[in-house]
Amino acid sequence: MNDDQFFKICVDLEPISDGRWPPSSAEWLWCKHVGDDLYRVDNVPIFARAIAVDDVVRARVENDHLEFIEVVAIGGHSTFRVYLFTKGTSLEDEPNLLLWRQLADLGCTYEGYAALPIFAIDVPSREVLNTVKSILVDGENEGIWDYDEGVVRS
């Protein structure tokens, strides 16, 4: 393996409550190989809990693909999921844009799930965590979205 290469790692997802959520049994995360069986997470997990951008994870080859084993080092990022109630298919559509710009100004990025209006927001540092939570609560109070925590590193 070349250490400059990216790989997809399969993270099995546990069904919640009635088994209809999440909408998939696994999530594939882009990761950069950092040595031996270790990989640094490079994209925002949408459904996987307890994993965030920049975490170092252990994976093993199983059935011709890499399978997640565990997080071995946390990278300091946090992840929130936003479920849009408003019209629009992006956090950058009105009326989501005003709140999204506030999050982007704090260094947040996001990834979406094409089939549903769900977005995973990466919070790059602990220093902005309280401000991000406040913005997410504002959006929830305004009826723009609901949100939950994928992983919070405070």
N, CA, C and O atoms as a GROMACS GRO file, in nm:
protein
  616
    1MET      N    1   0.083  -0.118   0.000
    1MET     CA    2   0.000   0.000   0.000
    1MET      C    3   0.087   0.124   0.000
    1MET      O    4   0.187   0.131   0.072
    2ASN      N    5   0.051   0.220  -0.078
    2ASN     CA    6   0.117   0.349  -0.083
    2ASN      C    7   0.054   0.439   0.023
    2ASN      O    8  -0.068   0.451   0.028
    3ASP      N    9   0.135   0.501   0.107
    3ASP     CA   10   0.082   0.584   0.215
    3ASP      C   11   0.011   0.710   0.167
    3ASP      O   12  -0.056   0.776   0.246
    4ASP      N   13   0.023   0.745   0.039
    4ASP     CA   14  -0.046   0.861  -0.014
    4ASP      C   15  -0.184   0.826  -0.070
    4ASP      O   16  -0.254   0.913  -0.120
    5GLN      N   17  -0.221   0.701  -0.063
    5GLN     CA   18  -0.348   0.657  -0.122
    5GLN      C   19  -0.462   0.668  -0.023
    5GLN      O   20  -0.445   0.661   0.098
    6PHE      N   21  -0.581   0.684  -0.081
    6PHE     CA   22  -0.703   0.684  -0.002
    6PHE      C   23  -0.776   0.553  -0.026
    6PHE      O   24  -0.771   0.496  -0.134
    7PHE      N   25  -0.844   0.508   0.077
    7PHE     CA   26  -0.917   0.383   0.072
    7PHE      C   27  -1.055   0.404   0.131
    7PHE      O   28  -1.076   0.492   0.215
    8LYS      N   29  -1.150   0.323   0.086
    8LYS     CA   30  -1.282   0.324   0.148
    8LYS      C   31  -1.285   0.213   0.253
    8LYS      O   32  -1.246   0.100   0.227
    9ILE      N   33  -1.334   0.250   0.370
    9ILE     CA   34  -1.348   0.154   0.479
    9ILE      C   35  -1.496   0.139   0.511
    9ILE      O   36  -1.568   0.238   0.524
   10CYS      N   37  -1.540   0.016   0.523
   10CYS     CA   38  -1.679  -0.015   0.553
   10CYS      C   39  -1.702  -0.013   0.704
   10CYS      O   40  -1.632  -0.080   0.779
   11VAL      N   41  -1.800   0.067   0.745
   11VAL     CA   42  -1.839   0.073   0.886
   11VAL      C   43  -1.981   0.016   0.895
   11VAL      O   44  -2.075   0.075   0.841
   12ASP      N   45  -1.995  -0.097   0.962
   12ASP     CA   46  -2.129  -0.154   0.980
   12ASP      C   47  -2.210  -0.065   1.073
   12ASP      O   48  -2.158  -0.014   1.173
   13LEU      N   49  -2.337  -0.048   1.040
   13LEU     CA   50  -2.425   0.038   1.119
   13LEU      C   51  -2.527  -0.046   1.194
   13LEU      O   52  -2.585  -0.140   1.139
   14GLU      N   53  -2.549  -0.012   1.318
   14GLU     CA   54  -2.649  -0.081   1.400
   14GLU      C   55  -2.785  -0.017   1.376
   14GLU      O   56  -2.798   0.106   1.382
   15PRO      N   57  -2.887  -0.098   1.350
   15PRO     CA   58  -3.022  -0.042   1.335
   15PRO      C   59  -3.069   0.019   1.467
   15PRO      O   60  -3.037  -0.030   1.575
   16ILE      N   61  -3.146   0.125   1.455
   16ILE     CA   62  -3.201   0.195   1.572
   16ILE      C   63  -3.351   0.167   1.579
   16ILE      O   64  -3.417   0.161   1.476
   17SER      N   65  -3.402   0.151   1.695
   17SER     CA   66  -3.543   0.128   1.729
   17SER      C   67  -3.606   0.020   1.642
   17SER      O   68  -3.578  -0.098   1.661
   18ASP      N   69  -3.691   0.058   1.548
   18ASP     CA   70  -3.768  -0.040   1.472
   18ASP      C   71  -3.691  -0.100   1.354
   18ASP      O   72  -3.748  -0.176   1.275
   19GLY      N   73  -3.563  -0.069   1.343
   19GLY     CA   74  -3.481  -0.126   1.237
   19GLY      C   75  -3.490  -0.054   1.104
   19GLY      O   76  -3.428  -0.097   1.006
   20ARG      N   77  -3.566   0.056   1.098
   20ARG     CA   78  -3.578   0.130   0.972
   20ARG      C   79  -3.475   0.242   0.961
   20ARG      O   80  -3.469   0.311   0.860
   21TRP      N   81  -3.395   0.259   1.063
   21TRP     CA   82  -3.296   0.365   1.061
   21TRP      C   83  -3.165   0.309   1.113
   21TRP      O   84  -3.166   0.234   1.212
   22PRO      N   85  -3.056   0.340   1.054
   22PRO     CA   86  -3.035   0.423   0.936
   22PRO      C   87  -3.080   0.353   0.808
   22PRO      O   88  -3.111   0.234   0.810
   23PRO      N   89  -3.085   0.427   0.698
   23PRO     CA   90  -3.138   0.371   0.573
   23PRO      C   91  -3.044   0.273   0.502
   23PRO      O   92  -3.073   0.229   0.391
   24SER      N   93  -2.934   0.241   0.565
   24SER     CA   94  -2.837   0.148   0.507
   24SER      C   95  -2.777   0.065   0.620
   24SER      O   96  -2.778   0.107   0.736
   25SER      N   97  -2.725  -0.051   0.587
   25SER     CA   98  -2.663  -0.135   0.690
   25SER      C   99  -2.515  -0.103   0.710
   25SER      O  100  -2.452  -0.153   0.803
   26ALA      N  101  -2.458  -0.020   0.621
   26ALA     CA  102  -2.317   0.014   0.631
   26ALA      C  103  -2.292   0.152   0.569
   26ALA      O  104  -2.369   0.199   0.486
   27GLU      N  105  -2.185   0.213   0.612
   27GLU     CA  106  -2.141   0.340   0.555
   27GLU      C  107  -1.995   0.324   0.516
   27GLU      O  108  -1.915   0.265   0.589
   28TRP      N  109  -1.960   0.378   0.399
   28TRP     CA  110  -1.823   0.370   0.349
   28TRP      C  111  -1.756   0.505   0.369
   28TRP      O  112  -1.806   0.608   0.322
   29LEU      N  113  -1.643   0.505   0.439
   29LEU     CA  114  -1.570   0.628   0.466
   29LEU      C  115  -1.438   0.631   0.392
   29LEU      O  116  -1.366   0.531   0.388
   30TRP      N  117  -1.407   0.747   0.332
   30TRP     CA  118  -1.277   0.765   0.270
   30TRP      C  119  -1.175   0.786   0.380
   30TRP      O  120  -1.196   0.867   0.471
   31CYS      N  121  -1.066   0.714   0.372
   31CYS     CA  122  -0.960   0.722   0.472
   31CYS      C  123  -0.825   0.719   0.402
   31CYS      O  124  -0.808   0.659   0.296
   32LYS      N  125  -0.728   0.785   0.466
   32LYS     CA  126  -0.591   0.783   0.415
   32LYS      C  127  -0.510   0.684   0.498
   32LYS      O  128  -0.514   0.686   0.621
   33HIS      N  129  -0.436   0.598   0.428
   33HIS     CA  130  -0.352   0.501   0.496
   33HIS      C  131  -0.240   0.575   0.567
   33HIS      O  132  -0.169   0.656   0.505
   34VAL      N  133  -0.221   0.548   0.698
   34VAL     CA  134  -0.116   0.616   0.775
   34VAL      C  135  -0.016   0.518   0.834
   34VAL      O  136   0.075   0.559   0.907
   35GLY      N  137  -0.031   0.390   0.803
   35GLY     CA  138   0.067   0.292   0.850
   35GLY      C  139   0.001   0.165   0.899
   35GLY      O  140  -0.104   0.168   0.963
   36ASP      N  141   0.065   0.052   0.868
   36ASP     CA  142   0.014  -0.080   0.908
   36ASP      C  143  -0.135  -0.091   0.877
   36ASP      O  144  -0.176  -0.076   0.762
   37ASP      N  145  -0.216  -0.118   0.980
   37ASP     CA  146  -0.360  -0.133   0.959
   37ASP      C  147  -0.436  -0.008   1.005
   37ASP      O  148  -0.553  -0.017   1.044
   38LEU      N  149  -0.369   0.109   1.001
   38LEU     CA  150  -0.426   0.234   1.050
   38LEU      C  151  -0.457   0.330   0.936
   38LEU      O  152  -0.383   0.340   0.838
   39TYR      N  153  -0.569   0.402   0.952
   39TYR     CA  154  -0.619   0.493   0.849
   39TYR      C  155  -0.678   0.617   0.916
   39TYR      O  156  -0.741   0.608   1.021
   40ARG      N  157  -0.656   0.734   0.853
   40ARG     CA  158  -0.712   0.859   0.904
   40ARG      C  159  -0.840   0.891   0.825
   40ARG      O  160  -0.838   0.894   0.702
   41VAL      N  161  -0.950   0.914   0.896
   41VAL     CA  162  -1.080   0.942   0.833
   41VAL      C  163  -1.073   1.077   0.763
   41VAL      O  164  -1.031   1.177   0.821
   42ASP      N  165  -1.116   1.079   0.635
   42ASP     CA  166  -1.105   1.199   0.554
   42ASP      C  167  -1.240   1.260   0.516
   42ASP      O  168  -1.243   1.372   0.465
   43ASN      N  169  -1.351   1.191   0.538
   43ASN     CA  170  -1.479   1.254   0.508
   43ASN      C  171  -1.572   1.245   0.629
   43ASN      O  172  -1.550   1.167   0.721
   44VAL      N  173  -1.676   1.327   0.626
   44VAL     CA  174  -1.766   1.338   0.740
   44VAL      C  175  -1.860   1.218   0.742
   44VAL      O  176  -1.935   1.197   0.647
   45PRO      N  177  -1.858   1.138   0.850
   45PRO     CA  178  -1.951   1.027   0.859
   45PRO      C  179  -2.094   1.078   0.871
   45PRO      O  180  -2.123   1.164   0.955
   46ILE      N  181  -2.183   1.027   0.789
   46ILE     CA  182  -2.322   1.073   0.794
   46ILE      C  183  -2.401   0.992   0.896
   46ILE      O  184  -2.479   1.049   0.972
   47PHE      N  185  -2.383   0.862   0.898
   47PHE     CA  186  -2.462   0.777   0.988
   47PHE      C  187  -2.379   0.712   1.098
   47PHE      O  188  -2.432   0.686   1.207
   48ALA      N  189  -2.254   0.685   1.074
   48ALA     CA  190  -2.169   0.618   1.173
   48ALA      C  191  -2.152   0.708   1.295
   48ALA      O  192  -2.125   0.827   1.283
   49ARG      N  193  -2.170   0.650   1.411
   49ARG     CA  194  -2.154   0.723   1.536
   49ARG      C  195  -2.016   0.695   1.593
   49ARG      O  196  -1.955   0.592   1.563
   50ALA      N  197  -1.969   0.787   1.675
   50ALA     CA  198  -1.841   0.773   1.746
   50ALA      C  199  -1.720   0.778   1.655
   50ALA      O  200  -1.611   0.736   1.694
   51ILE      N  201  -1.736   0.828   1.532
   51ILE     CA  202  -1.625   0.846   1.438
   51ILE      C  203  -1.637   0.986   1.380
   51ILE      O  204  -1.746   1.032   1.348
   52ALA      N  205  -1.524   1.055   1.367
   52ALA     CA  206  -1.525   1.190   1.310
   52ALA      C  207  -1.404   1.207   1.218
   52ALA      O  208  -1.313   1.125   1.216
   53VAL      N  209  -1.406   1.314   1.142
   53VAL     CA  210  -1.294   1.350   1.054
   53VAL      C  211  -1.166   1.357   1.137
   53VAL      O  212  -1.167   1.404   1.251
   54ASP      N  213  -1.059   1.311   1.080
   54ASP     CA  214  -0.924   1.310   1.137
   54ASP      C  215  -0.901   1.203   1.244
   54ASP      O  216  -0.790   1.191   1.295
   55ASP      N  217  -1.004   1.126   1.280
   55ASP     CA  218  -0.981   1.013   1.371
   55ASP      C  219  -0.894   0.911   1.299
   55ASP      O  220  -0.903   0.894   1.178
   56VAL      N  221  -0.810   0.842   1.374
   56VAL     CA  222  -0.733   0.731   1.320
   56VAL      C  223  -0.806   0.603   1.360
   56VAL      O  224  -0.835   0.580   1.477
   57VAL      N  225  -0.835   0.521   1.259
   57VAL     CA  226  -0.909   0.397   1.283
   57VAL      C  227  -0.826   0.277   1.239
   57VAL      O  228  -0.737   0.287   1.155
   58ARG      N  229  -0.857   0.164   1.300
   58ARG     CA  230  -0.795   0.038   1.261
   58ARG      C  231  -0.895  -0.035   1.171
   58ARG      O  232  -1.015  -0.036   1.197
   59ALA      N  233  -0.843  -0.096   1.064
   59ALA     CA  234  -0.928  -0.172   0.972
   59ALA      C  235  -0.855  -0.298   0.929
   59ALA      O  236  -0.732  -0.305   0.934
   60ARG      N  237  -0.933  -0.397   0.888
   60ARG     CA  238  -0.875  -0.523   0.839
   60ARG      C  239  -0.939  -0.557   0.705
   60ARG      O  240  -1.053  -0.518   0.677
   61VAL      N  241  -0.865  -0.629   0.624
   61VAL     CA  242  -0.919  -0.675   0.497
   61VAL      C  243  -1.012  -0.792   0.525
   61VAL      O  244  -0.975  -0.888   0.592
   62GLU      N  245  -1.134  -0.781   0.473
   62GLU     CA  246  -1.234  -0.886   0.490
   62GLU      C  247  -1.325  -0.887   0.367
   62GLU      O  248  -1.381  -0.783   0.331
   63ASN      N  249  -1.339  -1.002   0.304
   63ASN     CA  250  -1.422  -1.013   0.184
   63ASN      C  251  -1.386  -0.910   0.078
   63ASN      O  252  -1.475  -0.846   0.020
   64ASP      N  253  -1.258  -0.894   0.051
   64ASP     CA  254  -1.207  -0.804  -0.053
   64ASP      C  255  -1.230  -0.656  -0.028
   64ASP      O  256  -1.226  -0.577  -0.122
   65HIS      N  257  -1.254  -0.617   0.096
   65HIS     CA  258  -1.264  -0.474   0.127
   65HIS      C  259  -1.212  -0.451   0.269
   65HIS      O  260  -1.191  -0.546   0.345
   66LEU      N  261  -1.191  -0.325   0.304
   66LEU     CA  262  -1.146  -0.290   0.438
   66LEU      C  263  -1.267  -0.275   0.529
   66LEU      O  264  -1.364  -0.209   0.495
   67GLU      N  265  -1.259  -0.338   0.645
   67GLU     CA  266  -1.368  -0.338   0.743
   67GLU      C  267  -1.319  -0.265   0.869
   67GLU      O  268  -1.213  -0.297   0.923
   68PHE      N  269  -1.397  -0.168   0.916
   68PHE     CA  270  -1.368  -0.092   1.037
   68PHE      C  271  -1.361  -0.185   1.158
   68PHE      O  272  -1.446  -0.273   1.174
   69ILE      N  273  -1.260  -0.165   1.242
   69ILE     CA  274  -1.249  -0.239   1.367
   69ILE      C  275  -1.274  -0.147   1.486
   69ILE      O  276  -1.360  -0.174   1.570
   70GLU      N  277  -1.196  -0.037   1.492
   70GLU     CA  278  -1.207   0.052   1.608
   70GLU      C  279  -1.140   0.186   1.580
   70GLU      O  280  -1.058   0.198   1.489
   71VAL      N  281  -1.176   0.285   1.662
   71VAL     CA  282  -1.107   0.413   1.662
   71VAL      C  283  -0.989   0.397   1.757
   71VAL      O  284  -1.006   0.354   1.872
   72VAL      N  285  -0.868   0.432   1.710
   72VAL     CA  286  -0.750   0.418   1.796
   72VAL      C  287  -0.697   0.553   1.844
   72VAL      O  288  -0.623   0.559   1.942
   73ALA      N  289  -0.732   0.662   1.775
   73ALA     CA  290  -0.691   0.796   1.818
   73ALA      C  291  -0.793   0.897   1.766
   73ALA      O  292  -0.831   0.894   1.649
   74ILE      N  293  -0.837   0.986   1.854
   74ILE     CA  294  -0.934   1.086   1.811
   74ILE      C  295  -0.861   1.207   1.755
   74ILE      O  296  -0.753   1.245   1.801
   75GLY      N  297  -0.924   1.268   1.656
   75GLY     CA  298  -0.862   1.381   1.588
   75GLY      C  299  -0.909   1.517   1.636
   75GLY      O  300  -0.858   1.619   1.589
   76GLY      N  301  -1.006   1.521   1.728
   76GLY     CA  302  -1.051   1.650   1.781
   76GLY      C  303  -1.170   1.711   1.710
   76GLY      O  304  -1.220   1.815   1.752
   77HIS      N  305  -1.217   1.648   1.603
   77HIS     CA  306  -1.334   1.698   1.532
   77HIS      C  307  -1.461   1.641   1.596
   77HIS      O  308  -1.457   1.538   1.663
   78SER      N  309  -1.573   1.710   1.576
   78SER     CA  310  -1.704   1.661   1.617
   78SER      C  311  -1.793   1.653   1.494
   78SER      O  312  -1.767   1.717   1.392
   79THR      N  313  -1.900   1.574   1.504
   79THR     CA  314  -1.994   1.557   1.392
   79THR      C  315  -2.137   1.572   1.443
   79THR      O  316  -2.175   1.513   1.544
   80PHE      N  317  -2.216   1.651   1.371
   80PHE     CA  318  -2.359   1.663   1.396
   80PHE      C  319  -2.433   1.628   1.269
   80PHE      O  320  -2.382   1.650   1.159
   81ARG      N  321  -2.553   1.574   1.283
   81ARG     CA  322  -2.640   1.549   1.169
   81ARG      C  323  -2.755   1.648   1.172
   81ARG      O  324  -2.815   1.672   1.276
   82VAL      N  325  -2.785   1.706   1.055
   82VAL     CA  326  -2.895   1.801   1.041
   82VAL      C  327  -2.997   1.740   0.947
   82VAL      O  328  -2.963   1.692   0.839
   83TYR      N  329  -3.125   1.742   0.989
   83TYR     CA  330  -3.237   1.690   0.909
   83TYR      C  331  -3.321   1.810   0.869
   83TYR      O  332  -3.388   1.870   0.954
   84LEU      N  333  -3.319   1.846   0.742
   84LEU     CA  334  -3.389   1.965   0.696
   84LEU      C  335  -3.540   1.947   0.696
   84LEU      O  336  -3.592   1.845   0.650
   85PHE      N  337  -3.611   2.048   0.747
   85PHE     CA  338  -3.757   2.053   0.739
   85PHE      C  339  -3.800   2.147   0.627
   85PHE      O  340  -3.912   2.138   0.577
   86THR      N  341  -3.710   2.237   0.588
   86THR     CA  342  -3.742   2.341   0.492
   86THR      C  343  -3.728   2.290   0.349
   86THR      O  344  -3.676   2.182   0.324
   87LYS      N  345  -3.776   2.371   0.258
   87LYS     CA  346  -3.756   2.339   0.117
   87LYS      C  347  -3.609   2.360   0.084
   87LYS      O  348  -3.537   2.434   0.151
   88GLY      N  349  -3.566   2.294  -0.019
   88GLY     CA  350  -3.427   2.304  -0.058
   88GLY      C  351  -3.358   2.172  -0.036
   88GLY      O  352  -3.397   2.093   0.050
   89THR      N  353  -3.257   2.149  -0.112
   89THR     CA  354  -3.187   2.022  -0.103
   89THR      C  355  -3.045   2.038  -0.052
   89THR      O  356  -2.965   1.944  -0.058
   90SER      N  357  -3.013   2.156  -0.003
   90SER     CA  358  -2.878   2.182   0.043
   90SER      C  359  -2.882   2.275   0.163
   90SER      O  360  -2.980   2.347   0.182
   91LEU      N  361  -2.779   2.273   0.243
   91LEU     CA  362  -2.767   2.371   0.350
   91LEU      C  363  -2.743   2.509   0.293
   91LEU      O  364  -2.758   2.609   0.363
   92GLU      N  365  -2.705   2.515   0.166
   92GLU     CA  366  -2.677   2.644   0.103
   92GLU      C  367  -2.798   2.700   0.028
   92GLU      O  368  -2.785   2.802  -0.040
   93ASP      N  369  -2.915   2.636   0.040
   93ASP     CA  370  -3.039   2.689  -0.017
   93ASP      C  371  -3.109   2.776   0.086
   93ASP      O  372  -3.093   2.756   0.206
   94GLU      N  373  -3.187   2.874   0.038
   94GLU     CA  374  -3.270   2.953   0.131
   94GLU      C  375  -3.376   2.861   0.187
   94GLU      O  376  -3.421   2.773   0.114
   95PRO      N  377  -3.420   2.874   0.311
   95PRO     CA  378  -3.376   2.967   0.416
   95PRO      C  379  -3.261   2.913   0.501
   95PRO      O  380  -3.230   2.970   0.606
   96ASN      N  381  -3.198   2.806   0.458
   96ASN     CA  382  -3.089   2.744   0.534
   96ASN      C  383  -2.959   2.824   0.528
   96ASN      O  384  -2.873   2.811   0.615
   97LEU      N  385  -2.946   2.905   0.425
   97LEU     CA  386  -2.818   2.969   0.392
   97LEU      C  387  -2.765   3.058   0.504
   97LEU      O  388  -2.645   3.054   0.533
   98LEU      N  389  -2.849   3.137   0.567
   98LEU     CA  390  -2.802   3.229   0.670
   98LEU      C  391  -2.734   3.153   0.784
   98LEU      O  392  -2.625   3.190   0.828
   99LEU      N  393  -2.800   3.047   0.832
   99LEU     CA  394  -2.740   2.970   0.940
   99LEU      C  395  -2.617   2.892   0.892
   99LEU      O  396  -2.518   2.880   0.964
  100TRP      N  397  -2.623   2.839   0.768
  100TRP     CA  398  -2.508   2.766   0.717
  100TRP      C  399  -2.386   2.856   0.707
  100TRP      O  400  -2.275   2.814   0.739
  101ARG      N  401  -2.406   2.982   0.662
  101ARG     CA  402  -2.292   3.074   0.650
  101ARG      C  403  -2.225   3.096   0.786
  101ARG      O  404  -2.102   3.108   0.793
  102GLN      N  405  -2.305   3.102   0.892
  102GLN     CA  406  -2.247   3.117   1.026
  102GLN      C  407  -2.162   2.995   1.061
  102GLN      O  408  -2.054   3.010   1.119
  103LEU      N  409  -2.209   2.876   1.027
  103LEU     CA  410  -2.132   2.754   1.054
  103LEU      C  411  -2.006   2.750   0.968
  103LEU      O  412  -1.899   2.714   1.016
  104ALA      N  413  -2.019   2.786   0.840
  104ALA     CA  414  -1.903   2.785   0.750
  104ALA      C  415  -1.797   2.884   0.798
  104ALA      O  416  -1.677   2.856   0.787
  105ASP      N  417  -1.840   2.998   0.850
  105ASP     CA  418  -1.744   3.097   0.902
  105ASP      C  419  -1.664   3.043   1.020
  105ASP      O  420  -1.555   3.094   1.049
  106LEU      N  421  -1.716   2.941   1.087
  106LEU     CA  422  -1.647   2.878   1.199
  106LEU      C  423  -1.556   2.763   1.153
  106LEU      O  424  -1.491   2.698   1.234
  107GLY      N  425  -1.552   2.740   1.020
  107GLY     CA  426  -1.467   2.635   0.964
  107GLY      C  427  -1.538   2.503   0.943
  107GLY      O  428  -1.474   2.403   0.908
  108CYS      N  429  -1.669   2.500   0.963
  108CYS     CA  430  -1.745   2.376   0.944
  108CYS      C  431  -1.759   2.343   0.795
  108CYS      O  432  -1.766   2.433   0.711
  109THR      N  433  -1.764   2.216   0.766
  109THR     CA  434  -1.793   2.167   0.632
  109THR      C  435  -1.904   2.064   0.647
  109THR      O  436  -1.940   2.025   0.758
  110TYR      N  437  -1.959   2.019   0.533
  110TYR     CA  438  -2.065   1.919   0.543
  110TYR      C  439  -2.063   1.825   0.424
  110TYR      O  440  -2.004   1.853   0.320
  111GLU      N  441  -2.130   1.712   0.444
  111GLU     CA  442  -2.156   1.616   0.337
  111GLU      C  443  -2.302   1.579   0.346
  111GLU      O  444  -2.359   1.575   0.455
  112GLY      N  445  -2.363   1.552   0.232
  112GLY     CA  446  -2.504   1.517   0.230
  112GLY      C  447  -2.528   1.374   0.188
  112GLY      O  448  -2.439   1.305   0.136
  113TYR      N  449  -2.650   1.331   0.211
  113TYR     CA  450  -2.696   1.198   0.171
  113TYR      C  451  -2.797   1.220   0.061
  113TYR      O  452  -2.902   1.279   0.085
  114ALA      N  453  -2.768   1.175  -0.060
  114ALA     CA  454  -2.846   1.210  -0.179
  114ALA      C  455  -2.994   1.174  -0.169
  114ALA      O  456  -3.078   1.246  -0.224
  115ALA      N  457  -3.028   1.066  -0.103
  115ALA     CA  458  -3.167   1.019  -0.102
  115ALA      C  459  -3.256   1.094  -0.004
  115ALA      O  460  -3.378   1.089  -0.016
  116LEU      N  461  -3.197   1.163   0.093
  116LEU     CA  462  -3.275   1.231   0.197
  116LEU      C  463  -3.212   1.367   0.227
  116LEU      O  464  -3.093   1.387   0.202
  117PRO      N  465  -3.292   1.460   0.282
  117PRO     CA  466  -3.234   1.591   0.318
  117PRO      C  467  -3.160   1.585   0.452
  117PRO      O  468  -3.198   1.651   0.549
  118ILE      N  469  -3.054   1.504   0.456
  118ILE     CA  470  -2.973   1.486   0.576
  118ILE      C  471  -2.831   1.528   0.544
  118ILE      O  472  -2.776   1.497   0.438
  119PHE      N  473  -2.772   1.601   0.637
  119PHE     CA  474  -2.636   1.650   0.618
  119PHE      C  475  -2.556   1.626   0.744
  119PHE      O  476  -2.605   1.649   0.855
  120ALA      N  477  -2.434   1.580   0.728
  120ALA     CA  478  -2.343   1.564   0.840
  120ALA      C  479  -2.249   1.684   0.840
  120ALA      O  480  -2.186   1.715   0.739
  121ILE      N  481  -2.241   1.750   0.953
  121ILE     CA  482  -2.159   1.869   0.967
  121ILE      C  483  -2.034   1.835   1.048
  121ILE      O  484  -2.042   1.781   1.158
  122ASP      N  485  -1.919   1.869   0.991
  122ASP     CA  486  -1.791   1.851   1.059
  122ASP      C  487  -1.757   1.980   1.133
  122ASP      O  488  -1.754   2.087   1.073
  123VAL      N  489  -1.732   1.967   1.262
  123VAL     CA  490  -1.688   2.080   1.345
  123VAL      C  491  -1.540   2.058   1.372
  123VAL      O  492  -1.503   1.963   1.440
  124PRO      N  493  -1.454   2.146   1.318
  124PRO     CA  494  -1.311   2.118   1.316
  124PRO      C  495  -1.237   2.134   1.449
  124PRO      O  496  -1.124   2.087   1.461
  125SER      N  497  -1.299   2.198   1.549
  125SER     CA  498  -1.225   2.216   1.674
  125SER      C  499  -1.319   2.231   1.793
  125SER      O  500  -1.436   2.267   1.779
  126ARG      N  501  -1.265   2.203   1.908
  126ARG     CA  502  -1.341   2.217   2.033
  126ARG      C  503  -1.372   2.364   2.062
  126ARG      O  504  -1.473   2.394   2.126
  127GLU      N  505  -1.286   2.453   2.016
  127GLU     CA  506  -1.301   2.595   2.045
  127GLU      C  507  -1.431   2.654   1.991
  127GLU      O  508  -1.483   2.750   2.048
  128VAL      N  509  -1.483   2.600   1.884
  128VAL     CA  510  -1.606   2.655   1.824
  128VAL      C  511  -1.729   2.572   1.856
  128VAL      O  512  -1.839   2.603   1.809
  129LEU      N  513  -1.713   2.467   1.936
  129LEU     CA  514  -1.821   2.372   1.961
  129LEU      C  515  -1.945   2.437   2.022
  129LEU      O  516  -2.056   2.410   1.976
  130ASN      N  517  -1.930   2.520   2.123
  130ASN     CA  518  -2.046   2.583   2.187
  130ASN      C  519  -2.119   2.677   2.091
  130ASN      O  520  -2.242   2.684   2.092
  131THR      N  521  -2.044   2.750   2.009
  131THR     CA  522  -2.106   2.839   1.911
  131THR      C  523  -2.182   2.758   1.807
  131THR      O  524  -2.293   2.796   1.769
  132VAL      N  525  -2.125   2.647   1.761
  132VAL     CA  526  -2.193   2.560   1.664
  132VAL      C  527  -2.322   2.506   1.724
  132VAL      O  528  -2.427   2.508   1.659
  133LYS      N  529  -2.316   2.458   1.847
  133LYS     CA  530  -2.437   2.405   1.912
  133LYS      C  531  -2.545   2.513   1.921
  133LYS      O  532  -2.662   2.485   1.899
  134SER      N  533  -2.506   2.634   1.952
  134SER     CA  534  -2.601   2.744   1.960
  134SER      C  535  -2.669   2.771   1.826
  134SER      O  536  -2.790   2.793   1.820
  135ILE      N  537  -2.592   2.768   1.718
  135ILE     CA  538  -2.647   2.788   1.583
  135ILE      C  539  -2.741   2.673   1.547
  135ILE      O  540  -2.847   2.696   1.489
  136LEU      N  541  -2.703   2.551   1.582
  136LEU     CA  542  -2.790   2.435   1.553
  136LEU      C  543  -2.921   2.446   1.630
  136LEU      O  544  -3.028   2.415   1.576
  137VAL      N  545  -2.915   2.488   1.754
  137VAL     CA  546  -3.037   2.507   1.834
  137VAL      C  547  -3.123   2.618   1.773
  137VAL      O  548  -3.245   2.604   1.767
  138ASP      N  549  -3.060   2.727   1.727
  138ASP     CA  550  -3.136   2.834   1.661
  138ASP      C  551  -3.212   2.781   1.541
  138ASP      O  552  -3.330   2.813   1.523
  139GLY      N  553  -3.147   2.700   1.459
  139GLY     CA  554  -3.213   2.642   1.341
  139GLY      C  555  -3.327   2.550   1.380
  139GLY      O  556  -3.430   2.547   1.314
  140GLU      N  557  -3.307   2.476   1.487
  140GLU     CA  558  -3.413   2.387   1.537
  140GLU      C  559  -3.532   2.470   1.588
  140GLU      O  560  -3.647   2.439   1.558
  141ASN      N  561  -3.503   2.574   1.664
  141ASN     CA  562  -3.609   2.661   1.718
  141ASN      C  563  -3.685   2.735   1.609
  141ASN      O  564  -3.804   2.765   1.625
  142GLU      N  565  -3.619   2.764   1.498
  142GLU     CA  566  -3.683   2.833   1.386
  142GLU      C  567  -3.758   2.736   1.294
  142GLU      O  568  -3.820   2.779   1.196
  143GLY      N  569  -3.752   2.606   1.323
  143GLY     CA  570  -3.821   2.507   1.241
  143GLY      C  571  -3.754   2.479   1.108
  143GLY      O  572  -3.818   2.429   1.015
  144ILE      N  573  -3.625   2.511   1.098
  144ILE     CA  574  -3.551   2.488   0.974
  144ILE      C  575  -3.499   2.345   0.969
  144ILE      O  576  -3.500   2.282   0.863
  145TRP      N  577  -3.455   2.294   1.084
  145TRP     CA  578  -3.399   2.159   1.088
  145TRP      C  579  -3.415   2.100   1.228
  145TRP      O  580  -3.447   2.168   1.325
  146ASP      N  581  -3.391   1.972   1.234
  146ASP     CA  582  -3.368   1.902   1.360
  146ASP      C  583  -3.223   1.856   1.350
  146ASP      O  584  -3.168   1.843   1.241
  147TYR      N  585  -3.161   1.830   1.463
  147TYR     CA  586  -3.024   1.783   1.458
  147TYR      C  587  -2.999   1.682   1.569
  147TYR      O  588  -3.073   1.676   1.668
  148ASP      N  589  -2.894   1.604   1.551
  148ASP     CA  590  -2.847   1.517   1.658
  148ASP      C  591  -2.695   1.508   1.650
  148ASP      O  592  -2.632   1.555   1.555
  149GLU      N  593  -2.639   1.448   1.753
  149GLU     CA  594  -2.494   1.438   1.766
  149GLU      C  595  -2.445   1.304   1.714
  149GLU      O  596  -2.491   1.198   1.758
  150GLY      N  597  -2.353   1.309   1.620
  150GLY     CA  598  -2.286   1.186   1.577
  150GLY      C  599  -2.177   1.152   1.675
  150GLY      O  600  -2.169   1.040   1.725
  151VAL      N  601  -2.093   1.250   1.703
  151VAL     CA  602  -1.988   1.240   1.805
  151VAL      C  603  -1.947   1.381   1.842
  151VAL      O  604  -1.925   1.466   1.756
  152VAL      N  605  -1.938   1.406   1.972
  152VAL     CA  606  -1.898   1.538   2.020
  152VAL      C  607  -1.772   1.522   2.103
  152VAL      O  608  -1.768   1.446   2.200
  153ARG      N  609  -1.669   1.594   2.064
  153ARG     CA  610  -1.540   1.588   2.132
  153ARG      C  611  -1.519   1.721   2.205
  153ARG      O  612  -1.463   1.816   2.149
  154SER      N  613  -1.564   1.727   2.329
  154SER     CA  614  -1.553   1.854   2.405
  154SER      C  615  -1.436   1.853   2.499
  154SER      O  616  -1.413   1.951   2.570
   0.00000   0.00000   0.00000
